[in-house]
Amino acid sequence: MLPYFFLSKQLPDALIPTIPGPEMPLACLTDFQAFARERLPKSTWDFIEGGADDSFTRDDNIAAFKRIRLRPRYLKNVVNVDTRTTIQGEEITAPICISPTGFHCLVWPDGEMSTARAAQAAGVCYITSTFATCALEDIAATAPRGLRWFQLYVHPDRQLSKQLVQRVESLGFKALVITVDVPKLGNRRHDIRNQLDLKLNLLLKDLHSPKEIDALAEVVAAVKGTMEVYLDGGIRTGNDVLKALALGAKCVFLGRPILWGLAYKGEDGVKELLNIIKNEFHTSMALTGCQSVAEINQDMIQFSRL
Ligand SMILES: Cc1cc2nc3c(=O)[nH]c(=O)nc-3n(C[C@H](O)[C@H](O)[C@H](O)COP(=O)(O)O)c2cc1C
């Protein structure tokens, strides 16, 4: 006898795919990921999500955060939790900013312009990639009050790099983020299969490093408070943000999740996604008894023995 759903043409609830659509509110960053996977063309999805070789480092970065546990603190006054902080002397609403990723127009029609407006509205920093697909002038003009930094690959033609630096400086980009970890391209299997032009996929810097979270404590110890240390790679929840700060990062940056937000609803999608992770971080601070970002320290976490 056939199961009843073949007869009724209705799937039982348990078999209905749980990919949320825009009609269903998305509740966490991985909901946006599921939406993007469902809606983007396969080659675009593979470009965003694919790591180098077996993608071990990408997966390790995410798993590493899960091995750290928060230590809740009770009976603390957390009525006025304040997530604001500063980077390079500029105030941001939370230590959660936007990593450089190229080719936003693959994901949403006015790509980087939407991202820039969302970052401005959220009050966080947006690092624009050398491989932005909108003109830098348009990105600056669409979000004139936004804090923007520029990610640079230093070109062998130093004159070309100099001109680019002068151009971004005149457009109000406040800092240069120089990518130094691409002596050679990773072997991006998905893009090769999809025949994407590898010249366009120049780097995935997190995929060339050991796990960022392992490197973090070493870097923080080495710089001895002389400079701010930031982390990107694998941040997916507000708890992850708190863990990174507890290990000494001043701020974290999101790469892929921003592209998932763009794929969902452009500017509004990125705003929504940033709002969700900022709210999660606010909750994490309250649960660990922190009213201000400055109070976050190593005592708030422990490494799981599981
Ligand atoms: C599709 C894609 C494009 C990227 N483009 C750049 C880039 O142009 N410049 C750069 O320095 N890093 C680039 N990155 C690396 C990101 O800045 C970031 O380090 C990485 O995505 C890890 O963060 P995540 O785990 O939040 O994605 C890119 C990453 C992805 C996934």
The ligand as a MOL file (V3000), in Angstrom:
LIG
                    3D

  0  0  0     0  0            999 V3000
M  V30 BEGIN CTAB
M  V30 COUNTS 31 33 0 0 0
M  V30 BEGIN ATOM
M  V30 1 C 33.3430 34.5640 -1.9640 0
M  V30 2 C 34.4870 35.1200 -1.1790 0
M  V30 3 C 35.2160 36.1780 -1.6780 0
M  V30 4 C 36.2800 36.7080 -0.9340 0
M  V30 5 N 36.9550 37.7650 -1.4370 0
M  V30 6 C 37.9730 38.3060 -0.7120 0
M  V30 7 C 38.6690 39.4350 -1.2100 0
M  V30 8 O 38.3660 39.9570 -2.2880 0
M  V30 9 N 39.6840 39.9340 -0.4510 0
M  V30 10 C 40.0350 39.3850 0.7700 0
M  V30 11 O 40.9860 39.8640 1.4090 0
M  V30 12 N 39.3720 38.3040 1.2680 0
M  V30 13 C 38.3600 37.7740 0.5600 0
M  V30 14 N 37.6730 36.7050 1.0720 0
M  V30 15 C 37.9890 36.1970 2.4300 0
M  V30 16 C 37.0660 36.8560 3.4610 0
M  V30 17 O 37.4690 38.2020 3.6860 0
M  V30 18 C 37.0830 36.1240 4.8210 0
M  V30 19 O 38.4150 36.0870 5.2800 0
M  V30 20 C 36.5500 34.7060 4.7350 0
M  V30 21 O 35.3420 34.6630 4.0030 0
M  V30 22 C 36.3650 34.0800 6.1330 0
M  V30 23 O 35.2710 34.5760 6.8190 0
M  V30 24 P 33.8530 33.7760 6.8860 0
M  V30 25 O 34.1030 32.4590 7.5440 0
M  V30 26 O 32.9910 34.6990 7.7200 0
M  V30 27 O 33.3860 33.6040 5.4820 0
M  V30 28 C 36.6190 36.1580 0.3360 0
M  V30 29 C 35.8730 35.0850 0.8170 0
M  V30 30 C 34.8210 34.5620 0.0910 0
M  V30 31 C 34.0310 33.4240 0.6640 0
M  V30 END ATOM
M  V30 BEGIN BOND
M  V30 1 1 1 2
M  V30 2 1 2 3
M  V30 3 2 2 30
M  V30 4 2 3 4
M  V30 5 1 4 5
M  V30 6 1 4 28
M  V30 7 2 5 6
M  V30 8 1 6 7
M  V30 9 1 6 13
M  V30 10 2 7 8
M  V30 11 1 7 9
M  V30 12 1 9 10
M  V30 13 2 10 11
M  V30 14 1 10 12
M  V30 15 2 12 13
M  V30 16 1 13 14
M  V30 17 1 14 15
M  V30 18 1 14 28
M  V30 19 1 15 16
M  V30 20 1 16 17
M  V30 21 1 16 18
M  V30 22 1 18 19
M  V30 23 1 18 20
M  V30 24 1 20 21
M  V30 25 1 20 22
M  V30 26 1 22 23
M  V30 27 1 23 24
M  V30 28 2 24 25
M  V30 29 1 24 26
M  V30 30 1 24 27
M  V30 31 2 28 29
M  V30 32 1 29 30
M  V30 33 1 30 31
M  V30 END BOND
M  V30 END CTAB
M  END
